[in-house]
Amino acid sequence: MTRSASPSIGLSLLAAAAILAGCGTTASPTPAATLASSASPSPSLASPSAASPTVAASEPSASASATSQASIALPSQTETEWGRIWDELPPTFPVFPGQAPTETGEGPFSAQLSVPGDPAAAATWYQGALEVVGLSTLSMSGPLEDGSYVIESTGDPEGCVVETRLAPHGDVTLVSVLFGAACPFR
């Protein structure tokens, strides 16, 4: 019995298999600016090197961002004396190590959180972390008479504003965030 198949068919099949093997893995987009959670929430956050948050993931492509934005159900919004806010924080909002959600009943906020440590260290950390995710600091006030701090941030598009209030509450800091409805929820 003789073989009639040409060697070029075998090489073509081998090349096709190699191409298909190279296409087998795809990277899924990761959330933009996920902050490293390995930072210690200790008083050492007040030092510049410990307070500098780092970005653990890169910004997804524009098409991946548009696709993920379309598949996310956006939260509701509320009109406040401060302005219109999102009723939740976006997934890219910085997560302070050891934070926990809390409720004080003091008006509408996008989020109220309890974080370990004092307001000064937490304010320094939040200011840096907000800048890492693309929000510029307009002002940081404090300590005020009650020991609290207020960070006013802005971002794109024009009109995007965020107010982060940090107040002492026993051995933790209460963080209240007003995330402006003009800011993209991503």
Buried (B, 14 or more C-beta within 10 A) or exposed (E): EEEEEEEEEEEEEEEEEEEEEEEEEEEEBEBBBBBEEEBEBEEEBBEEEBBBBEBEEEBBEEEBBEEBEEEEEEBEBBEBEEEEBBBBBBBBBBBBBBBEEBEEEEEBBBBBBBBBBBBBBBBBBBBBBBBBBBBEBEEBEBBEEEBBBBBBBBBEEEEBBBBBBBBBBEEBBBBBBBBBBBBBBB
